[in-house]
Amino acid sequence: MIFLKGSKLYSILTGTCPVCHEESMYKESNPYKLNRVFDMHERCSHCGTKYKIEPSFFFGAMYVSYGVGIAFAVAAFVIAYFFLGGGLMTSFWVIIGTLVVFMPLIIRLSRNIWINLFLHYKPGAGKN
């Protein structure tokens, strides 16, 4: 994925600092440790970028998570209904299961998208 470095997509998919792409924004890299899914570093140790730009900054990520959740649900429906031949009730339960299983990833992905709307990559940021 190094070939994407310098793009917003790299920062969104890897959860790295949106300014320097050198360090993870999260204290715990595994999103499935549910008690630490929201734990983020205060600042990037490489470039000093403050992640929580203002109080309650990541509340806006809830709107993004709605869209990301819909994308996961539509993908689950298409796979269950059209490719696996399940009925509507089966597809419903597949959608519910998908959203429950991927909830930590959806949370992290929506936070990554949200912060990347406001911060931009700067080559060489933080280097002295």
N, C-alpha and C positions, 0 to 999 in steps of 0.2 A: 504494500500500500504506500510505500515510500514515494512512488511516482506521483501521487496526489499531493504531496507535501507542498504547502504554499496555497492550497485552495481551501475554501470553506468546507467542502466535502470531506477533506482529510480531518479537519478539526471536529466535525460533526460525528463522523464514524468512529474516531479513535478517542474522543473525549479529552483531547489535549487543549492546551491554552490557545485561544483563538488568535492571539497576537504573535506568539513566537513558535508555536507548534512543538515545543520542547518538553513539556511536562504535563502529566495528567492533571485535570482539574479536581479529581476525586481522590479522597484519602484511601479508599478501598477500591481496587480495580474490578473486583467481582461484584456486579450489581445484585446478585442473588443472596448476598449477605444482607438481608432485609433491614436489620437494625442500623445499617450504615449506608443505605442506598442514597440518602440525602447529604451525607457528610462530604463537604467540599473544603479544599484549602481556601484560606482567606485571600491569599495572593499567590501569584506564580513566583517560584523561587528563582526562576531564570531571568524574567524580564520585569517582574514587579507588578504586573497587571492585577488590579483588584477585580475579583470575579463578581462579588455582590455589589453592583454599581450603586444601588440605593436600597433602603430598607424595603423588603417585600418584592425585590426585583424579579424573582423567579415565579411570582404568582402568574405572570403572563405566560409562562410555560404551560399552564393548565389549558390554555386555548390551543396551543400547539399540540398538546397531548391528545386532545379530542380528535384533531385531524389525523394524527399518527395512529391512534386507536382505530379510527374508521378505515384507514388503509390496511391495517392488519386484519380487521374484521372482513373486509371485502375480499382480501386475498384468501382468508380461511374459507369463506363461502364459496368462492370460485373453485378452489381445490376440492372441497367436500362435495359440492353439488354437481359440478360438471365433470371433474376428473375422476372422482371416486364413486360417483353415481348415488350418493346418499340422498335421502328425501329432505324435505324442509325441516323437520324436527331434528334429524341427525345433523344437518348443517347448523341449526341453531346451537346445539350443544357443542359442536366443534368450534363455533365462534366464541362461545363463553369460555371454553377451555383454552383457546388461543389467547384471549385477552388476559386470563388469569395467569397463564404460564409466562407470557411475555411482558407482564406489567412492569417489572423492574427495568427491562430494556426500554420500554416505551417512556418511562419516567426520565431515564438518563438521556435518551435520544431527544426528547422534547426540550430538556434543559440545554443540551448542546445546540440545538437549532435556535433556541431563543437568544442565547448569549451571542451566537454568531450573526444575528441580525444587527447587533449594536457594536460589536468589536470586529476589527479587520486585521488581517495578517500584515505584519511589517517585517520584511526580510532583515535579519541582523538585529532584531530588537533584543535589548538586554546585554549585548556584547560590549565589553569595555575596550 
